[in-house]
Amino acid sequence: MALILARHGERQDYADDAWLAAHLQARPWDPPLSAEGRAQAKRLPQAVRSFCQELGLELGAIYSSPMQRCVETATPTSNSELPVIVDPHLGEWLSDSFYKSWACADSNGRWGSGSLPVRPEFAEQVATPAGEWLYGGVGREVYRNTLDRPEELEVAAERVATRLETLFAASPEKAVLAVGHAGTVAAAALRLAGQPVVLPDYSIPFTGVFVLRRTSEGGWESVAFADDRHLRA
């Protein structure tokens, strides 16, 4: 009767300034985890176990955004009985900062780092609905965004929160883990808890954990927000 949400670990392009330039022809928006990110991912099961024990619940399912940094973060918590299930509805917030992080001449991979115009080789891509190319065509009905029609935070929060409700319904007596992105997991956590969808003015830590417990009235209450004690243990 709980949702455990986690941000992915540190991205390789955040640790290596040369990564983006070397991968412009190969999914520059989808970096893997860095070495530090992999270490963070290995500590995430500790946090999941701790919160499951605190709530008196068994982990019933593991879901992930399609981005490889999220799948790699979720994998250490999985096993043969609890595989990672990729769900396109849990994908990245497609704001203009997403596009600017990789599509501009001065982009460096960091959120919103680039300045317009975009590189000529990406001009057609950023003008095409993201669902046509972002996740291998899976999610056409979800992502109709382009650089000129970016996804609003409220829309992203509703998208992820609604999907989390659906995923939770499949394991209603257990805890469900979902690994996603800083903006989407924070915004969805706020939406589910009935709070204004306004991102905090501090950086959400890599593998930061958000925990929501089902109330007797059928709503959600926040148990943890961007918790990172597993990284400091």
C-alpha positions as a printed Julia matrix, in Angstrom:
233×3 Matrix{Float64}:
  0.0     0.0     0.0
  2.83    2.33   -0.88
  4.69    3.86   -3.77
  8.47    4.19   -3.64
  9.78    6.56   -6.31
 13.46    7.12   -7.03
 15.49    9.37   -9.25
 18.12    7.65  -11.38
 21.81    7.71  -10.46
 24.43   10.1   -11.79
 24.52   10.28  -15.61
 27.71    9.71  -17.56
 27.39   13.07  -19.33
 27.32   14.81  -15.94
 30.62   13.13  -15.04
 32.32   13.31  -18.44
 32.17   16.57  -20.4
 33.27   14.77  -23.56
 30.45   12.19  -23.55
 27.83   14.21  -25.42
 30.14   15.28  -28.26
 31.17   11.66  -28.76
 27.57   10.44  -28.97
 25.81   12.99  -31.17
 25.1    10.22  -33.69
 23.97    7.71  -31.08
 21.09    8.77  -28.81
 22.74   11.8   -27.17
 19.65   12.25  -24.94
 20.09    8.79  -23.36
 23.39    8.53  -21.45
 24.13    5.53  -19.22
 25.08    5.8   -15.58
 28.55    6.97  -14.62
 30.73    4.87  -12.33
 29.42    6.91   -9.41
 25.87    6.43  -10.69
 26.34    2.66  -10.71
 27.62    2.82   -7.13
 24.56    4.86   -6.15
 22.28    2.33   -7.85
 23.86   -0.47   -5.82
 22.87    1.38   -2.64
 19.26    1.94   -3.69
 18.1    -1.58   -2.63
 19.14   -0.69    0.9
 16.75    2.27    0.88
 13.95    0.21   -0.65
 14.36   -2.55    1.95
 14.45    0.0     4.76
 11.23    1.7     3.7
  9.49   -1.63    3.04
 10.4    -2.73    6.58
  9.26    0.59    8.01
  5.91    0.25    6.23
  5.58   -3.47    6.89
  5.21   -4.22    3.19
  6.68   -6.57    0.64
  8.0    -5.14   -2.62
  5.57   -6.27   -5.31
  6.82   -4.73   -8.57
  9.62   -2.63  -10.09
  8.99   -0.19  -12.93
 11.31    2.13  -14.81
 11.39    4.95  -17.31
 12.72    3.71  -20.67
 15.89    5.82  -20.37
 18.87    3.54  -19.79
 20.06    5.51  -16.77
 16.76    4.63  -15.07
 16.78    0.96  -16.08
 20.38    0.66  -14.87
 19.4     2.28  -11.57
 16.45   -0.07  -11.04
 18.33   -3.26  -11.95
 20.25   -3.85   -8.67
 16.92   -3.95   -6.8
 15.48   -6.54   -9.2
 15.72  -10.32   -9.3
 14.28  -13.19  -11.31
 10.96  -12.93   -9.5
 10.86   -9.13   -9.61
 12.19   -8.01  -13.01
 12.39   -4.4   -14.1
  9.33   -3.53  -16.19
  9.92   -0.61  -18.56
  6.97    1.74  -18.87
  7.04    4.62  -21.4
  4.55    6.64  -19.34
  7.29    7.14  -16.71
  9.66    8.84  -19.15
 11.51   12.14  -18.96
  9.78   15.5   -18.64
  9.92   16.87  -22.18
 10.35   20.54  -21.39
 12.42   22.77  -23.64
 15.29   22.15  -21.21
 15.28   18.48  -22.22
 15.87   19.38  -25.86
 18.42   22.08  -25.04
 20.47   19.63  -22.98
 21.63   17.77  -26.1
 20.38   19.35  -29.35
 22.24   22.68  -29.46
 25.79   23.43  -30.52
 26.72   24.46  -26.96
 24.76   21.73  -25.15
 26.8    19.71  -22.66
 24.22   17.18  -21.47
 23.13   19.14  -18.43
 19.5    20.13  -18.15
 18.82   23.23  -20.27
 22.51   23.84  -20.97
 22.27   24.73  -24.65
 21.08   27.87  -26.38
 19.08   28.04  -29.59
 19.24   27.43  -32.48
 19.58   23.65  -32.49
 22.19   21.84  -34.53
 21.07   21.46  -38.18
 21.2    17.67  -37.93
 18.61   17.74  -35.13
 16.26   20.34  -36.62
 13.83   17.81  -38.1
 13.97   15.56  -35.06
 13.06   18.22  -32.48
 10.16   19.31  -34.71
  8.77   15.74  -34.83
  6.5    14.51  -31.99
  8.8    12.83  -29.49
  6.68    9.69  -29.37
  7.75    8.94  -32.94
 11.45    8.59  -32.08
 12.23    8.89  -28.38
 11.44    5.39  -27.12
 11.59    3.42  -30.32
  8.08    4.49  -31.25
  6.62    3.08  -28.01
  4.6     5.91  -26.52
  3.28    7.63  -29.64
  0.0     8.25  -27.86
  1.8     9.69  -24.81
  4.43   12.05  -26.19
  3.21   14.48  -28.83
  5.67   17.13  -27.71
  8.21   18.99  -29.83
 10.72   21.69  -28.99
  8.11   24.3   -29.97
  5.4    22.45  -28.02
  7.19   21.33  -24.86
  5.51   19.42  -22.07
  4.34   21.56  -19.16
  5.33   20.4   -15.67
  1.68   20.04  -14.64
  1.08   17.77  -17.63
  4.14   15.67  -16.82
  3.04   15.4   -13.19
 -0.43   14.25  -14.23
  0.99   11.8   -16.77
  3.24   10.08  -14.25
  0.87   10.29  -11.28
 -1.98    8.75  -13.28
  0.26    5.93  -14.46
  1.54    5.28  -10.95
 -2.03    4.89   -9.72
 -2.6     2.3   -12.45
  0.6     0.42  -11.67
 -0.16    0.44   -7.95
 -3.59   -1.05   -8.62
 -1.85   -4.2    -9.91
 -0.13   -4.72   -6.51
 -2.52   -3.03   -4.06
 -1.33   -4.78   -0.89
  2.39   -4.31   -1.56
  4.95   -1.6    -2.23
  5.7    -0.59   -5.81
  9.05    0.86   -6.87
  9.26    3.2    -9.85
 12.54    4.71  -11.05
 12.35    7.87  -13.1
 13.66   11.42  -13.42
 14.11   14.25  -10.94
 11.35   16.48  -12.27
  8.8    13.79  -12.97
  9.14   11.82   -9.73
  9.1    14.96   -7.6
  6.16   16.48   -9.47
  4.2    13.22   -9.4
  4.88   12.8    -5.66
  3.55   16.3    -5.02
  0.5    15.71   -7.2
 -0.37   12.42   -5.5
  0.04   13.97   -2.04
 -2.29   16.81   -2.99
  0.45   19.44   -2.86
  1.11   22.24   -5.37
  3.26   20.99   -8.23
  6.22   23.3    -7.71
  9.69   21.82   -7.81
 11.91   22.51   -4.78
 14.6    25.15   -5.06
 17.31   22.62   -4.15
 18.82   19.88   -6.27
 17.12   16.51   -5.94
 19.89   13.99   -5.17
 20.72   11.16   -7.53
 18.76    8.08   -6.36
 16.81   10.37   -4.02
 13.78    8.44   -2.76
 10.16    9.6    -2.49
  7.73    7.46   -0.5
  3.95    7.74   -0.53
  1.64    5.69    1.68
 -1.96    4.95    0.81
 -4.38    6.51    3.31
 -7.59    4.91    4.56
 -9.49    7.5     2.51
 -7.83    6.31   -0.7
 -5.43    9.23   -1.06
 -1.68    9.44   -0.51
  0.46   10.86    2.25
  4.12   11.68    1.88
  6.48    9.62    4.04
  9.78   10.72    2.46
 10.74   13.37   -0.09
 14.11   13.18   -1.87
 15.55   11.02    0.91
 19.22   10.12    0.4
 20.23    8.52    3.7
 21.26    5.36    1.84
 24.03    7.38    0.17
 25.32    8.7     3.49
 25.16    5.47    5.49
